[in-house]
Amino acid sequence: MIFFFIRDHLDKYRCFTSEPVREIQFKFSRFKKILELAKAKLMLLPQRILRQEQAFGRMAKLKEKKIQIYHSGCLEEKRIKMKFYFFLQKQRTKHVLLLIGEVLLLPLSGLAALLPGPNVFFGALALFIITHWQALRGINQMLRKKQEFIASPPFAEWEKAVSLKEENNFPKILEKIEKEYNLANIQKVLWK
């Protein structure tokens, strides 16, 4: 599996994989209807968030000891390693805080069971907890694995266009990136 660590059009780093977005896998028979509704709502998240969360979640299942991370090459290797490390630390802190908040909201969502119909609030919250837990495990795994950073010329071209705010070149560059790395809908992750 290949990981990408690239700045988006807002100059924020994004981490994602080459694999397309998949529905979240879970095995609950009792709350199936509730979780199906919640899963449909979860899949409506923006692509840049959904792909990043799923990239982190997939990391927990990887057996490889070394991961490849493609980046623009605009920064020297020591600096990109440091940026990636701090990015992962920030994401880990964010996920821990989100998990704490979601666990605190869980009893309140149970009260929504008094309302008629399926308790979508509980189902959505349960899915968020599962997603954030998987992502947190993946982030921790990513921090433990050996990371190989590989510079990529198309991503360097992208970051230069972003820094110069050349929006008219964005579609052409993103199309080149899509073709070279077989990344579907990369414009939704890095641009709009």
Secondary structure, DSSP 8 states (H G I E B T S, - for coil): -EEEEEE-TTS-EEEEESS---------STTHHHHHHHHHHHTTS-HHHHHHHHHHHHHTT---SEEEEEE-SSS-HHHHHHHHHHHHHHHHHHHHHHHHHHHHHHHHHHHGGGSSS--HHHHHHHHHHHHHHHHHHHHHHHHHSEEEEEE-HHHHHHHHHHHTT-GGGHHHHHHHHHHHHT-TTHHHHH--
